[in-house]
Amino acid sequence: MEVKIGIKHVARELVLESTQSPEAVASLISEAVGGKTGLLTLVDEKGRRVVVPVDALAYVEIAESEARRVGFGTS
């Protein structure tokens, strides 16, 4: 699953692939926004930890990864 994180005052977004379900990621975001730590912490599929201060979040987009198409077939 792909997660895109927009950061305030930064032109580029953070993009990571996660093995967690969309529901689990949405739950982590909700906990971070309403929590005491003020940090959103996610882990990508390679085990790297991404920590973003909640105050810096502009948006978070959660999307299912699509299987990549190979070849020149039409659909």
N, C-alpha and C positions, 0 to 999 in steps of 0.2 A: 504494500500500500504506500502511496506517495503522500507526503505531508509538505506543504509549502507554508513557510512562516514569513510574514511581512514584518519588517522592523521599521519603526518610525524614523524618519529622516535618513533612511538608507535606500539607495536606488535598487539594489539587488535584494532578492528574497532568498531565504535559506530553503533548500530542498533536500529532503532526506527520504530514503526508502525504509519503511519499518515493517517488521513482521507482526506487529500488534494489529488487532482488529480496529476498525474505525470507531467502534463504541468505546474501546479501551482508551484510545487516544483522546476522544472527546471527553471522557471522564477525567483524564489527567489534566486537560486544559481547564475544565470546570473547577477542579480542586485547586489548581494553581491560581486562578483568578480570584477565587473566594478564600484561599488559604492564607496562612500567616507568613509563609516564607517569601512570597512574592516572586517565586521562580518557577518557570515551566521547564521541566526536565524530560526529555525524550531520548530514547536509545534507538539508533539505526540498526539495519540488518547485519552490520559488521561489528556491532557491539560498542560503537562510539557513542558517547553521551553528549547531547547538545543541551546546554542550559541557557535560557533566555530570561532576563528580568521581565516580569509581567508588565511593568510600566512602559517598556519599550515595544510591546506588541501592537502592531497595527491590525493584523488579521492572521488567521490560521485557516488554511484550506486543506481539507481531508478528502482524498480521492482514491478510489480503487485503481490499482495498476492494471492497464490493459495489456493483453498479450501482444507482443510485437508481431506484425505481419511480415512475412518473408515472400519475396517474389513479386510478380507483376499481375497477379490476379485481380479481377474486378469484384466489387461487392455491391 
